[in-house]
Amino acid sequence: MRELTADQIEQMTNLRQTLHRKPEISGQERETARLIEAELRKTGADRIITGLGGFGVAAEFIGADEGPTVLIRCELDALPIQEISNLPYRSEVPGTAHLCGHDGHMSIVMAVALAFGQQPPAKGRVILMFQPAEETGVGAAAVVSDSKYGEIKPDCAFAIHNVPGWPLGDIRVVDGVANCASRGMRLTLSGKTSHAAAPQDGLSPGPAMAQLMQQLAQLGAGGPLDQDFAMSTLTHVRLGEATFGISPGEGELLVTLRSVTDAKMDALVDAAQDCVAKLSGDLTTNISWHDVFPASVNATEAAELVHAGAARQGLQSTTMSRPMQWSEDFGHFGKNGTEAAMIFLGSGPDQPQLHNPDYDFPDRLIPLGADLLLGIVRQIID
């Protein structure tokens, strides 16, 4: 049951391509937020909230009668990757591009805004949230902790993420963990430089780093996506300066830890810290944590609403048996009494993988994604 006209779908396609031309990375989405705010004001939303957790923007549509508050979330940020493309709307910002589909997600949610501008909810409230800084894992946490978010207090929350490799428009949802937890560990080891001819007079972190590279990798090799799943991936190594005359006195390791559950992540963190303590010897060490994503967990009731909303629109949906291995900070919205569900939407079997330099969101997915979200929301508030 399509609520958008052909002209509106074309309008949202143009919006998606405009967003694609002007990407902004996490925490720098100022102009993207301004464009989104301007487009939302055209829809006749009852209220626009800006500055949520940084550059976040939310539109509120209020029904005639009391009822639940439903939140739909999408992401503002792009990636620090150079796009490889001959598209007429390719990124105009060197080294930055929408290569995860957030431009498409925004256009889908803006299409939902158009529909509610035409036909407001019968009851309750609909909040359309354009969230900053998803890629770094800090955006959702910042939005949820923002005092303005306390005025929203959603009863349920939903988000869509496209998935390359699946048939276009294939709708899947899981009951339980939808996205793995992950976090990045930055480890620096400091000793003392010396002449390369007298390394014994210094304290090189090299031997400890060699052992840590092996031991940290052994904390988790992946495997089945169950409660015991653990993965440790070495992503960067640096030792001393690029010279031949200096025995190094400082080094750095970057490792990404990944698990299905937050409890397993806590255990991985403890194991990594223990490993560093045992192998670092007389070196001075410092550990800092970055890109911290909790597991994104779907509530049973919210997952059921996805299936019901899809059926309402004449769409097929299936239940997944396991989560996605990659992470998403949407899990922050599923706390404090909010029932949340992350929905996965196929973006085509021949689509390049997310974060590939030649990825591009398929515009044909915009009306389908909007139909799905409208079916879910109207299932709740009509």
PyMOL commands that set and color helices and strands:
alter all, ss='L'
color gray80, all
select helices_A, chain A and resi 6-21+30-42+102-118+139-145+147-151+199-201+206-217+262-279+300-312+329-334+365-381
alter helices_A, ss='H'
color red, helices_A
select strands_A, chain A and resi 47-52+56-62+65-75+123-131+156-163+171-174+176-179+181-190+194-195+221-222+230-239+246-247+250-259+284-293+296-298+317-320+339-346
alter strands_A, ss='S'
color yellow, strands_A
deselect
rebuild
show_as cartoon
